[in-house]
Amino acid sequence: MGASLPASRVKVVAFMPGIRVPVLVLLLLAIAVIVGPWLLPGDPIAIGDMLDTRLLPPLSRGTDGHLHLLGTDRFGRDLLNRMLLAGRISLSVGIAGSLLSAGAGVLLGATAGWIGGLADRATVALADTLLSIPRLVLLLVFSTLWTPGLTMVVAILVATGWMGTMRLVRAEVQAMRSQPFVEGARALGTGERRLLFRHVLPNAIGPAIVAATLGVGNAILLESGLSFLGLGVQPPTPSWGNMIAGGRDLIVTAPWVAIMPGVLLVLTVLAATLLGDAVRDWLAGDRATAEP
Amino acid sequence: MQHLLSRIGTAALLLWLVATLTFALVRIAPGDPAQLLLPPDAPPAELERLREKFGLSEPVPVQYARWMGGVLRGDLGTSLAQSRPVTSVLADALPVSIVLGGVSLCLSFLIGSVLGLTQAAHRQRATDRILTVLTTAAYAAPAFWVALSLVAIFTYGASTWGFPGFLRLPAFGMRDPAGMLQGWPAFADLVRHSILPVLVLTLVGAAGIARYARTAAADVLASDFVRTARAKGAGSIRVHGRHVLRNALPPLLVLFALALPGVLAGSVFVESVFAWPGMGRTMLNAISQRDYPVVLGATIVYAALVIAANLAADIALALLDPRRRS
């Protein structure tokens, strides 16, 4: 029963190394991207003294004596500062994109699985159609037809990301439709909506949690890909993807401009994916012990 | 046989749905293709002329019938930027992507399944933990960033650290710029140019396959017949080679089909960074030129590849696994 865990179990889970390490990394990252841009030198958006401070290599000092730990970009902006600011955008887009996709998947899957009939068939057909186009290609088509931007990226991530969760939740809800506890609740006169949302869904939510956790890394990757291609978050708003794109033509002369944001990106997605794996393994183990 | 026919029917239905979806998306999107193509301050007469030219002034069902009829006949319209059939634009690009993706997919498969099986055999030990972090890191690394990092290493790095001659790999393009080479030297040059793109796609692909293969093999290792084989005294090689590999093969085969979209998606970035004239770069160019017939055509071709791969995996599964034949 994934929904109502005893507090002691939650405490045990929080101290498992597979969960503790990635959570710690993600927490540190979150603190860094929130606090970092206030503490670090210079304005990460404004274009500064270009001639003297542009494209400084890592660990060099600017004319004002500030240390640029990771160097500066072509406009003389501190790279670390900008990376952390971009992290705010990339992390929020990743988390929002993945949570909203999972939410849409849960809603559609629960409704389709519960109602059945034509609505169910139509939802499944739409999902199958969307799943037979590689997600990146689908994202490219969407961003060609709709103007790119921050909200549009999230909307596109949701439009192309709900199918997996929908299938999982639909299967769980269908399997649960004729379970004794559901029929019992119905016999007691529970309304259909309350039955679905209070009795069935909490028991079918496990796969959605895994999908949402694993989806964060995926959403961050896709956002960075779109922004790299100029179809996602638009400059001057920095995101890891458009920062890497900005350093692309400097790759031969000043490679750190493109490489550094990617390091932070990989670290984030790695931590998010390991966390997702750990949650999945834990939920699988939980089920195995709960249903002997 | 009936199973096969119903699978083919499903595949055809899916392809029809994809073609319908692409048509619908263009209708739903704000502004019609004529507006997308012209600057916002274009005179209304010009807009009207373009609409007439593309058949956009006709009723939607007529347009849909025309589009579907074209798709059925293998006619995906005319490229706006290149003024030639979309199919011929894509036919130029497709072989490049198929070869690049195919070679990388085979290599990823080989490396990925060996890694995954090794991890499963050493489950929860140091080898498994280290490989898990490494493969997850490679899986977490965006293909375009890996590609750019390699370009940096073989351009900036090569001159900074003084790479020896044989390590100075070309980081851009598909063949020598002058195009003077013929025969074997030309092939050798193509191979040299393809090392870095294939390396990127293989790295990203193998990581994903290893992650999946580890779970698939671990499931098999935990099953009763493996315990029985061990109890009978079968050696480690026999257990892993005969019992585990054979039973982990069907899920791996499904994976081959599932990995295809990932490799195709990765090749969009790889072709973009390394300037290879494949499907991905064609699609990106079409997007920047607002050449929507090429974008939609490429989408349908990508979907057809995915659907065909799934169908092939299904048929192969039925051949491999007698239980699925009924």
Boltz contact constraints between the chains, C-beta under 6 A:
constraints:
  - contact:
      token1: [A, 129]
      token2: [B, 17]
      max_distance: 6.0
  - contact:
      token1: [A, 129]
      token2: [B, 18]
      max_distance: 6.0
  - contact:
      token1: [A, 129]
      token2: [B, 21]
      max_distance: 6.0
  - contact:
      token1: [A, 132]
      token2: [B, 14]
      max_distance: 6.0
  - contact:
      token1: [A, 132]
      token2: [B, 303]
      max_distance: 6.0
  - contact:
      token1: [A, 132]
      token2: [B, 306]
      max_distance: 6.0
  - contact:
      token1: [A, 132]
      token2: [B, 307]
      max_distance: 6.0
  - contact:
      token1: [A, 133]
      token2: [B, 303]
      max_distance: 6.0
  - contact:
      token1: [A, 134]
      token2: [B, 261]
      max_distance: 6.0
  - contact:
      token1: [A, 134]
      token2: [B, 264]
      max_distance: 6.0
  - contact:
      token1: [A, 134]
      token2: [B, 265]
      max_distance: 6.0
  - contact:
      token1: [A, 134]
      token2: [B, 302]
      max_distance: 6.0
  - contact:
      token1: [A, 136]
      token2: [B, 265]
      max_distance: 6.0
  - contact:
      token1: [A, 136]
      token2: [B, 268]
      max_distance: 6.0
  - contact:
      token1: [A, 137]
      token2: [B, 299]
      max_distance: 6.0
  - contact:
      token1: [A, 137]
      token2: [B, 302]
      max_distance: 6.0
  - contact:
      token1: [A, 141]
      token2: [B, 299]
      max_distance: 6.0
  - contact:
      token1: [A, 144]
      token2: [B, 287]
      max_distance: 6.0
  - contact:
      token1: [A, 144]
      token2: [B, 295]
      max_distance: 6.0
  - contact:
      token1: [A, 145]
      token2: [B, 29]
      max_distance: 6.0
  - contact:
      token1: [A, 221]
      token2: [B, 142]
      max_distance: 6.0
  - contact:
      token1: [A, 224]
      token2: [B, 142]
      max_distance: 6.0
  - contact:
      token1: [A, 228]
      token2: [B, 144]
      max_distance: 6.0
  - contact:
      token1: [A, 244]
      token2: [B, 145]
      max_distance: 6.0
  - contact:
      token1: [A, 251]
      token2: [B, 148]
      max_distance: 6.0
  - contact:
      token1: [A, 251]
      token2: [B, 151]
      max_distance: 6.0
  - contact:
      token1: [A, 251]
      token2: [B, 152]
      max_distance: 6.0
  - contact:
      token1: [A, 252]
      token2: [B, 155]
      max_distance: 6.0
  - contact:
      token1: [A, 252]
      token2: [B, 156]
      max_distance: 6.0
  - contact:
      token1: [A, 255]
      token2: [B, 152]
      max_distance: 6.0
  - contact:
      token1: [A, 255]
      token2: [B, 156]
      max_distance: 6.0
  - contact:
      token1: [A, 258]
      token2: [B, 148]
      max_distance: 6.0
  - contact:
      token1: [A, 259]
      token2: [B, 149]
      max_distance: 6.0
  - contact:
      token1: [A, 262]
      token2: [B, 145]
      max_distance: 6.0
  - contact:
      token1: [A, 266]
      token2: [B, 140]
      max_distance: 6.0
  - contact:
      token1: [A, 266]
      token2: [B, 141]
      max_distance: 6.0
  - contact:
      token1: [A, 269]
      token2: [B, 140]
      max_distance: 6.0
  - contact:
      token1: [A, 270]
      token2: [B, 136]
      max_distance: 6.0
  - contact:
      token1: [A, 270]
      token2: [B, 137]
      max_distance: 6.0
  - contact:
      token1: [A, 270]
      token2: [B, 140]
      max_distance: 6.0
  - contact:
      token1: [A, 273]
      token2: [B, 136]
      max_distance: 6.0
  - contact:
      token1: [A, 273]
      token2: [B, 140]
      max_distance: 6.0
  - contact:
      token1: [A, 274]
      token2: [B, 136]
      max_distance: 6.0
